[in-house]
């Protein structure tokens, strides 16, 4: 019985294959009858450039000139800013002078590094002495210990 089923499936497959081949043969015949298409390349003129359009209209010409001028200015400012940034980086490498030090002598050591010799100026005390005594008295009374 399995042998019979296998023969039937093979037979149906061959029938379908034959029908597919017939359809493909008909499609090829129709393509042969159809007129052949010829591709002709046509060169289209390029659209006019912005310069050509601007030459025809005076207001557009002025606007285009202004844009070109602004573009050049932007390039100049950008180059100038880059130059200033490089100078700022060089300035950052120089050590800052401390405001609390009066006499700073900048000198170079054996290896060429800057040597700073500070002389520190004395600052007046910002503590209020009466407050410190008051706090000491408070701690004495609460802890009953003598603070030396």
C-alpha positions in Angstrom: 0.0 0.0 0.0 2.8 2.4 0.8 4.4 1.5 -2.6 1.1 2.4 -4.3 0.9 5.8 -2.5 4.5 6.6 -3.4 3.8 5.9 -7.1 0.7 8.2 -7.0 2.6 11.1 -5.4 5.4 10.8 -8.0 2.8 10.7 -10.8 1.1 13.9 -9.4 4.5 15.6 -9.1 5.3 14.8 -12.8 1.9 16.1 -13.9 2.4 19.4 -12.0 6.0 19.6 -13.5 4.6 19.1 -17.0 1.9 21.8 -16.5 4.5 24.3 -15.1 6.7 23.7 -18.1 3.8 24.3 -20.5 3.0 27.6 -18.7 6.6 28.7 -18.9 6.7 27.8 -22.7 3.6 30.0 -23.3 5.1 32.9 -21.3 8.3 32.7 -23.4 6.3 32.6 -26.7 4.4 35.8 -25.6 7.6 37.5 -24.8 9.0 36.7 -28.2 5.8 38.2 -29.9 6.0 41.4 -27.8 8.0 44.2 -29.5 11.4 44.7 -28.0 11.9 47.8 -25.9 14.8 50.0 -26.8 16.3 52.2 -24.1 17.4 55.6 -25.4 19.4 57.7 -23.1 18.4 61.3 -23.2 20.8 63.9 -21.8 18.9 66.4 -19.7 20.4 69.8 -19.2 21.7 70.4 -15.7 19.6 72.8 -13.6 21.1 76.2 -13.5 23.5 76.9 -10.7 22.8 79.4 -7.9 25.3 81.7 -9.5 23.4 81.6 -12.9 20.1 82.3 -11.2 21.6 85.1 -9.1 23.0 86.8 -12.2 19.5 87.1 -13.6 18.0 88.7 -10.5 19.7 91.7 -8.8 18.3 91.2 -5.3 19.3 87.5 -5.3 22.8 88.6 -6.5 23.1 91.0 -3.5 21.8 88.3 -1.1 24.3 85.8 -2.5 27.2 88.2 -2.1 26.2 88.9 1.5 26.1 85.2 2.2 29.6 84.7 0.7 30.9 87.7 2.7 29.5 86.3 5.9 31.0 82.9 5.1 34.4 84.4 4.7 34.0 86.4 7.9 33.0 83.2 9.8 36.2 81.5 8.5 38.3 84.4 9.6 36.7 84.5 13.0 37.1 80.8 13.4 40.8 81.0 12.6 41.2 83.9 15.0 39.4 82.1 17.8 41.6 79.0 17.3 44.7 81.2 17.5 43.4 82.8 20.7 42.6 79.4 22.2 46.2 78.3 21.6 47.5 81.5 23.3 45.2 80.8 26.2 46.6 77.3 26.6 50.1 78.7 26.7 49.0 81.2 29.3 47.5 78.4 31.4 51.0 76.8 31.5 52.5 79.8 33.3 52.1 79.5 37.1 49.8 81.9 38.8 51.1 84.4 41.3 49.6 83.9 44.8 48.1 87.1 46.2 49.0 86.2 49.8 52.7 86.2 49.0 54.4 89.6 48.8 57.8 89.0 47.3 57.9 86.3 44.7 61.1 85.9 42.9 60.7 83.9 39.7 63.9 82.1 38.8 64.8 79.0 37.0 66.4 76.0 38.5 69.0 73.8 36.8 66.4 72.0 34.7 64.7 75.2 33.5 61.7 75.0 35.7 60.3 78.1 37.3 61.3 78.3 41.0 59.1 80.3 43.4 60.5 81.6 46.6 57.6 82.9 48.7 57.6 85.3 51.5 54.3 85.0 53.2 52.7 88.1 54.7 51.0 87.7 58.1 47.2 88.0 58.2 45.3 89.5 61.1 43.3 87.0 63.1 39.6 86.8 62.4 38.7 85.1 65.7 36.8 86.9 68.3 38.5 86.2 71.6 35.5 86.9 73.7 33.5 84.2 71.9 36.2 81.6 72.5 36.1 82.4 76.2 32.3 82.1 76.2 32.4 78.7 74.5 35.1 77.5 77.0 32.9 78.6 79.9 29.9 76.7 78.5 31.8 73.5 78.1 33.2 73.8 81.6 29.8 74.1 83.2 28.2 71.2 81.3 31.0 68.7 81.7 32.3 69.8 85.1 35.8 69.1 83.8 38.6 71.7 83.9 39.8 72.7 80.5 43.4 73.6 80.5 
